[in-house]
Amino acid sequence: MTKKVSFVTYADLGNLSNLKTPQAEYVINTFKEREGLEQVICRRSRGCKNQGVERALPEVIYMLLGAISKVFKGNFHKRFYEEEIFDWFASRKLRSSDVIFIHPARFGGVLSAAKKFSAVTVGIATTAHPEFNKALWNEELVTQGYSSDLNIIRLDIKNLNNFDYLIAYSDFAKDSFIENGFDAGRIFVANSDFDLGRFYSDFNQKKKGEFVAVFPAASTGMLKGLQHVIYAWDKFEHPSKKLIILGERKLWPKGLEKEISKKISGDETMIEKGVVSNPEDYYRQADVAILPSRTEGFSRSIAEAMASELPVITTEYAKGLMEHKQSGWIVPWRGVDEIAEALDFFANNPGERRRMGKNARNAIKTKKPFGEAVYEIYEEICRREGL
């Protein structure tokens, strides 16, 4: 009997894209090649060649929310309302299937609708458990001298433990769900992917005698560790050093953000680029990537840096496929002295930089593709469920 499989995703498809698009496309394409999909529901689509793709966020609402966001700027949480509306429309578009994937695993309306069809529900968890992240956030607020009830971040995910199965992006993320009560036997791991062809090394772009580090987060909150990188940068001595900071700073306490901004603007060796569409160009200029984050699902930034043959300085919580002293250097969270030590090591050991960089790229090249990993997990779930 042919199984019916549906895929609900917050990704944009066709000629549109957002951060969720690549992973959604890898899964959709793999399933279409092997057995097809009953239904695909996405956030937005345009010029989509895949038959059966339906958008759940009406264009007029998308435009209206964008306009309101511009008027109220930081006081209007556009993403929150977008997700609520997406969830409402997607839950009503959903048709009966045997297995329904929900990407990411955060839409309670869709999950409830899937349960009414008696479908097997599989959530794709793109981050660590939200309550786990929230606890870390509050801990860091206290450490930085702020009240733990400072209402900056919203991390609501409905009915999370009602999923039949979850797919986490990393072992670290998986463990965070188990710690918060999800059955260890019902959660799998599949490392996410990206366009590997965009990322490669070019040693001709590196200036002789200069040591360049890149901080590559796309969206930077306190838990990415930028504050610790900047404190370590002050301790790291090199006659020709440069730190390139990518990404947009979001959801910082005003006092701490003001301090960080002052340090960056007052140091000519630190260059803040903001959000960029071409991170690969900055990786090719760099000698090392540094992202000492406290929590990650599977950091695309770290994986992209590794694909560019850069050794990575990171933490146990964000390492993904990186191995200590094989493809980078693991430092403790808040390990300012250790970060400075790692920078000094890589600045003075170009041979080790090259060796670890090659190992890093090889680790990314040889990992199992995300779509294939998800499909194999799906086959295991079907065996368990007798489908």
SULBEL-V905976 format. One line per field, one symbol per residue. phi: phi as a letter, one per 20 degrees, with the letter a starting at -180 (. if undefined). psi: psi as a letter, one per 20 degrees, with the letter a starting at -180 (. if undefined). burial: I if it has 9 or more other C-alpha atoms within 8 Angstrom, else O. Layout:
phi = ???
psi = ???
burial = ???
//
This chain:
phi = .feecdcdcefecmedbbfeggfffffgfffffdbncfbcdcfcbbmeeffneceddggffgfffffffffelfecegfffgfffgfffffeefdfbfcceccfebdfffffffffemffdcedeecfgfffffffgfffgffendffefedddcecelgfeffbcdefbfffgfffffdoefgfdcdcbffcbffffdbebffeeefnedddcddffcddgfenggfffffffeedbfbdbdeddndfcmdggfffffffffffecfedcddmfcecggffffeedbdcbefebbfbfffffffffemdfcebdfecflefdfmdcrcecffmegfffffffffffdcfffgffffffffffffeffgfgffffffgffffffeme
psi = ppqppqopqjqqrcjqqahigghghggghghhhgirpgqpprfqqpkpipqjppqioqhhhggghggghhgicijonghghghgggggghhhhprprgpopoormjnhggggghhhikqppopooirrphhghgggghghgghjkrqijonhqpmpppkgjiqhqqoqirhggghhgghkipphijprpoprrrnhhiorqnihipppiqopqpojpgpoahiijhhhgghhhhhppphmqpoporrppqlqphgghggggggghjoiipopibpqilhhhhhhirhqqpnmqhpqfoohgggggghjkpqpoarhijhdjpppjgjbppqqpjmgghghggggghhjmhghggghgghghhhghjqpqgggggghgghgghghik.
burial = OOOIIIIIIIIIIIOIIOOIIIIIIIIIIIIIOOOOIIIIIIIIIOOIOOOOIIIIIOOOOIOOIIOIIOOOOOOOOIOOIIIOIIIIIIIOOIOOIIIIIIIIIIIIIIIIIIIOOOIIIIIIIIIIIIOIIIOIIIIIIIOOOIOOOOOOOOOOIOOIOOIIIIIIIIOIIIOIIIOIOIOOOIIIIIIIIOOOOOIIOOOOOIOOOIIIIIIIIIIIIIIIIIOIIIIIIOOIOOOOIIIIIIIIOOOIOOOIIOOIOOIIOOOOOIIOIOIOOOIIOIIIIIIIIIIIIIIIIIIIIIIIIIIIIIIIIIIOIIIIOIIOOIIIIIIIIOIIOIIIIIIIOIIOOOOOIIIIIIIIIIIIOOOOIIIIIIIOIOOOOIOOOOO
//
